[in-house]
C-alpha cells in the first residue's frame, strides 16, 4: 500500500513537472521573434498618427505645446482570444531657446496588450527625453535625438486552466523588466510644397530577460526601425505622401510601403479640416487601408489590416482594426501649415 502511494506521488510530481515544462516551452515559442504572434513588443500600423509609438525621436515635433494620444488595436478577431493592445501617450515641451533654436521635450507611453486563454501580455510605461536642434537659420531643417527607458511586467493568468490537482500552482506567472532605447530623426522642409521626414530607432537594446520557471532563456530581442515619409503638395489643396518603413527584430523582418492622399478641405484662420486616405502593403503579411480626419487640434484615424499571410485559413483573412485619437494643445486653435510640424522657434 505504501509503495502504491509513493508511485502515485511520483506520477503526480512527474505530471506537474511535465506540465510546467510544456507551458514554459509554449511561452518561449510565443515570444520568439520569428513567430508572427510574438508579444514582447507592441505593434501599431498607424505610424504617423501617434509617431512616438514608432520612434521616440518624434517626441516634441508637433504644432502647439503638448500632444496626447490614445490607440487601440484588435488583431485577428476571428481567432478566439485575439490580441488586444491599448496605448496612451503624452508629450510636453520642457524648454525652448529661440536664440539657440533648440528645445527639450518629455514624452510618456503607457501600454498593455493581452492575448490567448492565459491572457498573456505586457504592461509597461515608457519615459522619453528628446532634444531637437535647428541645423540652420531658415527654420526648415531639424534633427532630433531621444533616449527612452521602459519599465514593465510580462505575465499570464492561469485562473482559466483546469488542473488535475487544484492545489498545484505555478509560483511565477510574471516577470519584471527594464528596457532602454533611443532614436534619431531628421525633418526637412525646403519650401511650402515639400516636407521630408526620416527616422531610425532602436528599442530593447539591453535585451531584457522575461524568463519564467527559472529557465532564464526568454528575452525581448532588440528591435530596429527605419522610416521615410515624403509629403508633396501636388495641388493647392491636395498632397501626396509616399511611405517606406522597415522593422527588424532578430530573425523577424517587416517591410511596409504605400502612400496616402491628403485633401485640405479648410485652412481658414478659425478652422482646419483635412481628410486623408491611404493604402499600404506589409510585405507577405497584410494589406492596410487607413482613413483619417483632422479637425483643428484633433486627429481621428481608423485602420484595417487584411491578413494575407500563411495564417489566412485560420484568420479567414480578417486581420485587425485599429483606432487612433490625438489631441494637440494649440494656442491659436489652428495648425500652421506653412511651417515645420514642430515647436517653431
N, C-alpha and C positions, 0 to 999 in steps of 0.2 A: 504493500500500500504506500509506504513512504517513497519507494522507487518510482511509483506511478506519479505521485505528486511532484517529485523532483523533475521527472521528464516533462510534465505539464508546464512547470515553471520555466524550464529551459526553452520549450516550444514558444511560450508566450513571449519570453525575452527575445528569442530569435525573430519572431514576427514583428515585435516593436522595432528592433534594430533594422530589419529589412524595410519596414515602412518608413522609418526615418531616412534611410539611405535613398530610397526611391523618391521621397519627397525632396530631398536635397538635390538630387540629380535633376529633377524636374525644374526646380528653381534655377539651377545653374544653366540649364539649356535655355530656359526662357529669357535669361539675361544675356545670352550670347549675342554679340553684335551682328553675327551672321544670320540671326533669326529676325524675321520681319516683325515679330511680336515682342521685341525687346522692350523692357520697361524702365531701363536705367535713365533714359533721357526723355523729357517731354518733347512732343513733336506737334508743331502747328504749320499749316500751309499758308496762312496769311502773313507773309514776311513783311510787307510794307505797312500793314495796318497798325501793328504793335511791334516795331522793329527791334526793341531791346530783347525780345524773346529769341531773336536770331543772332544778334551781335550786341554785346554790352556797350560797344563804342558808339552806338546810335543814341545813347542816352544824352539828352540835352539838345538834340537837333530838332527843334520844333518851334513854331511861332507861339510866343507867349512865355509865361513864367513857370508853367507847370503842365504836366501831361499825365492823365490817369486812364487806365485801360482795363477791360475785362475780356477774357477769351474763354470759349467753351468748345470742346471737340468731342464728338461721339463717333467712334470708329468701329466699323464692321457691325452695324446694328442688327444685321440678320443673324449674327452668331450669338449664342447665349452668353450672357455676362460680358458684354462688349467693353472695349476700352473707353474710359471717360476721363477727360482731362479738363481741369479748370485752373485758370491763372488770373491773377490780379497784379497790375503793375502801377508804379507811381514814380514820377520824375520831377525833381525840383532844382532850380538854379540856386547854387550856393554863393557864387561870386561872379561878377563880370568886371573887366577892366577895359574901359574904352581906349585908353592910351596904348596899352599893350595888345589890344584886340584879341583877348582870350577870355576864357571862362571856366568855371569849375561846377560840376553838376553831381547830384546824388540820385541814384536810381535804386528801386527795390522791386523784387519779384517774389510773389507768394504763389505756389502752385501745388496741386495734388492730382494724382492720377491713380485710377483703380481699374482692375480687370480680373475676370475669372471668378470661379466659385470661391476661391480663397481670398478674393478682394486684394490680391497682391498689388502693391503700388508704392509710390513715393510721395512724401510730403516734405516740402523744403522751402526755405526762404533765401533769396539771393540779395546781396548788397553790392551795388555798383558805384564806383567813383570814377568819373570821366573828366577829361580835360581837353578842351578844344582850343585851337590856335589858328588865327588867320595867317596865311602864307604870303600875304601881300597887303598893300594899302587899298586895293579895289573892293575888298569885302566880298569877293566872289570865289575864294579858294581857301578851303579849310581842311585841317587834319584833326582827327580826334583819337585820343588814346584812352583806354579804360582798363581798370582792374576789377575783378569780380570774385567774391567769396560766397560760397553756398553752405548752408547748414541744414541737414535734412535727416530723414529717417525712412528707410525702406523696410517693408514688412508685410505680413499676411495675417489672415484671420482663420483659425481652424474651427470656429464655432459651428460651421455648416457641415463638418465632416463627421460621419458616424463611425466611431471607434468600436472595435470589438471589445475592448476593455475601456469603459468610460473614465477610469482613473488614470489612464495613460495620457499624458500631456507633454507637449514639447516645451522645453524650458525656454528656448529662444525663438521668438517669432518676429523679431525686428532687429535692425542694425542701424546704428547712428553713423553718420559720415560727415566729413568736411571736404568740400571740393573748391579748387581755385581755378580761375581762368582769366582771360583778358581778350582784348580786341583792338583793332585799329581800323579807321575808316577815313576815306577821302571824299570831299564834296567839292564839285567844281561847276560853276555857272558862268560861262564867258559872256552870255547875253540873256535876254528875256525869253529866247526860244529854246535854249539847250540847257539841260541840267544833268550832270553825271554823278553817280554815287557808286563807290567801290568799297568793299569791306572784307576783312579777314578776322576770324575769331578762333580761339582755342578754349575749350572747356574740359574740365576733369583732367587737368594737366598732371595732378598728383595721383591719378588712378585710385580713387578712394575704395577701400575694402568694405564690401557689404556681405560678407560670408555669413552663413548660418551653420548651426550644429557643429561649430568648431572646425569646419573643413578648411577655412582660410583659402578658398580657391575661387571666389567670386569678386570681381572688381568692375567698377564703372570705367569703361575704356575711354581714352582720350578722344575728343571729337573736334574736328577741324571743319570750319565752314567758310566758303568763299561766296561772294555776292557781287553782282554788277547790274546796275539799273540805269537806263538812259531815258530821259523824258525830252521829247522833241515836240515843240508847239508847231504842228504842221499847218494849222489854220488858226484864225483868230480865236476860235472857241473850241478847238479840238487838239488834243495832244496824243501822241503815240508813245507807248512805254514798253520797249523790249526788255526782257529779264533773263538772266542766266544765274543759276545758283548751284553749288555743289557742297555736299556734306559727306565727310569721311570719318568713319568710326571703326577702327580696327579693320576687319575684312568687309565691312558693310560700306557700300557706296550708294549715294543718292544724287542724281543729276536732274535738275529741274530747269526747264526753259519754256518760254512762251512770250506772251505780250498782252498789254491792256490798251484800251481806248478810253480816254477821259474827255468828258464833254462838260464845258463850263456853261451852265445854264444861267448863272447870275454872278457878277462880280461887282455889284453895286456897293456903295460905301456902307450901307446898312444891312447888307445881306450877301452871303456867299453860298452858292448852291452848285455842287459839282456831282455828276453821276459818272460812274466808270464801270466797265465790264472787261473781263479778261479770260483767256483760255491758256492753260499751262499743261505741260506734259512732264510727269515724273517718269524717267526712263525705266521701261519694263515694269512699271508698278501701277500708275494711275493717271487718269486724265482729270484735270481740275477746271471747274468753272467758278468764277468769282464775280460777285456783284457788290458794289459799294456806293454809298451816298454820303456826301459831305455837306453838312448844313451848319454854317458858321463855325462854332467851336466843337461840333460833334462829328464823328465819323462812325457810320454803321456799315458792317460788311457781313456777307453771307457767302460761304464757300462750300462746294460739294465736290468730293473726290469719288470718281467712279473707278472701282478696283479693276485693273487689267492684268494683275499678276497671276501666279500659279494658284493663288487662293480663290480665284474666281468661282470654281464649282462650289466651294463651301460658303463663300460670301454672297453668291448669286449676283456678283458684280456690284453689290451695294457696298460702297466704301464708307465715307464719313461725311458728316455735316459739321460745319464749323461756324460759330458766330463770334463776331468781334465788335466791341464798342469802345470808342476812345473819346475822351473829353480833354480839351486844351484850355488852359486859363489864358484867354486873350483879352487884353485891356480894351482894345478898340472894337471887339466883337467882330472883327473882320480879318481874315487871313491875308497877309501881304503876299500876293502872287508875284510881285516884282522883285523879290529878294530871296536870299537863301532861306530854306526852311529851318532856321536856327535862330538863336537869340542874336539879333542884329546889333553890331557894336560899332 
